[in-house]
Amino acid sequence: MISASMVKELRDRTGAAMMACKKALSETDGDMDKAIEVLREKGLAAAAKKAGRIAAEGLVVTYVSEDGKLGAVAEVNCETDFVSANEEFSTLATNVAKMVALSKVNTVEELVAEKYIADESVTLKDVLTGLISKLGENMNVRRFARYNAEDGVVQSYVHGGGRIGVLVELASKVQSPVVSELAKDICMQIAAANPLFLNEDQVDQEALNKEREIYRVQALNEGKPEKIVDKMVEGRIKKYLKEVCLVDQVWVKNSDLTISKLLQEKSKEVGSPITIVSFSRFERGEGIEKVEENFAEEVQRQMQQGK
């Protein structure tokens, strides 16, 4: 006899639907452990069916330790904004960021094989599989970054309810609220201005040469004389670098300062150099090709299939 309390216990342990729990218990003659195995197997099958579907929605989440020395940013994707607003999905994403920060993994594959931070009896992959089965959408951990500041501070910023997430590491021998506040300001700068590089030294030369070629063709198409084209190209390259290099960008809070000058001012204020070590900016779904569905056509296809 399968009791209501047994069904409830199985639901609490797996998160599966009531009817699925009742059916699994019936199939296993009330054996709780075997019923869990059955649900996991069905969850794997369901997840496999959904694995090919494009997951471009979701959340970018961050985690920073209380002492500000350790931090992570991660992008966890699903198929719709409806699921991204789901509390269980949000909790999963938050836990993923914390797992990244507290682990030493270097790849997504290593991360999903780790024990889940909220329940070490299962792996992160198990939890993902279960949630895919429960909520009916493909989900995945797409990417992450982790910083550990021995001398300095790690700070994060999330914009638009998880649309953009930023993680920054500053180096400073002085532990001061000024440094922490500066880190917050730089996070917001990165979110707003979307720099591609920290400074000119980090700019990919191949990409820069492509920009030069584009500017050269543009100048020639504008009918500019060959003898001044090179000067025009280099002028545009300097402008490009100011736009894409963080330290050369104009500070969004005060257009009289660049980020480089802001760092100099704050360094004088605390009496010790403050430098930007690294930054990461993740924007949800960037680079993922989304499939635009026509709702009316989808309904019509389903009606035709049902005939």
C-alpha positions, 0 to 999 in steps of 0.5 A, a space after each residue: 500500500 502506497 501511503 500519502 506520506 511516502 509520496 510526500 517523502 519522495 517528492 521532498 527528496 526528489 522534487 518530482 511531481 506527486 503523480 510521478 512519485 506515486 507511480 515510481 513507488 508503485 513500480 518499486 513496491 514502495 522501495 524508496 531508494 529504488 523509486 529515487 533511481 527510477 525517477 532519476 533514470 526518467 529524469 535523465 531520459 527527459 533531459 536527453 530529449 531537451 538537450 538539443 533545445 536552445 537555452 539562451 535565457 536564464 541568469 547571470 549570478 555572482 558570489 563574493 565572500 564576506 571578506 571580499 577576497 574571493 568571488 565568482 560570476 556564472 551564467 546559467 541558462 534556460 529556454 524561457 524568461 518564465 523559468 528564469 524567474 522560477 525560485 528553484 532555478 534562481 536558487 540553483 543559479 545562486 548556488 552555482 556561483 557559490 560553488 565556483 567561488 569555493 572550488 578549484 574547478 577550471 571547466 564547466 564539465 569539472 563543475 557539474 561533476 562536483 557535489 552539490 553545495 546544498 546536498 552533497 549526496 548528489 552532484 550538480 549534474 544530478 540537480 540540473 537533470 532533476 530540474 530539467 525534468 521537473 520544469 520541462 526546459 533545457 538548462 545548462 551552466 554555460 560559463 564562469 570566472 573566479 577571482 581570488 585577491 590575496 592583496 586587494 578586493 573582489 567586487 561584483 555587480 548584477 544589472 537588470 535582474 541577472 541580465 548582466 553580471 560583472 566581477 572585478 579584482 583590484 590589487 591594493 596593499 591598503 584595506 580601506 572602504 575607499 578601495 571597496 567603493 572604487 571596486 563597486 564604481 568600476 563594476 558599474 563602469 564595466 556594466 555600462 560601457 562594456 570594455 573589451 580589454 583592460 588596457 592596450 597591452 591586452 588588445 588582440 593585435 590581429 583584431 586591431 589590424 582588422 580594425 585598421 583595414 576597415 578604417 582604411 577602406 572607409 577613408 578611401 571610400 570617402 574619397 580621402 587622399 592616400 597621403 592622409 589616410 594613414 593619419 586618419 586610420 591611426 586617429 580612429 584607432 586611438 579613438 577605438 582603443 579609448 572606447 574598448 580599453 577599460 583604463 582609457 574609458 571616460 568614467 561614467 560618473 564624471 566625464 572629466 576623469 578616465 578610469 586611469 585617472 580615477 585610479 590615480 586619484 584614489 591611490 593618492 587618497 589611500 596612500 598606496 597604488 590601486 590597480 585593476 587586476 582582472 575583470 569579467 562581464 557576462 551578458 545573458 545569452 550573448 553569442 547564442 543564436 536564438 530561434 525566433 518562433 512564430 506562435 501562430 505557426 507553432 499552434 497550427 503545426 500542433 493542430 495539424 499533428 493532432 489530426 
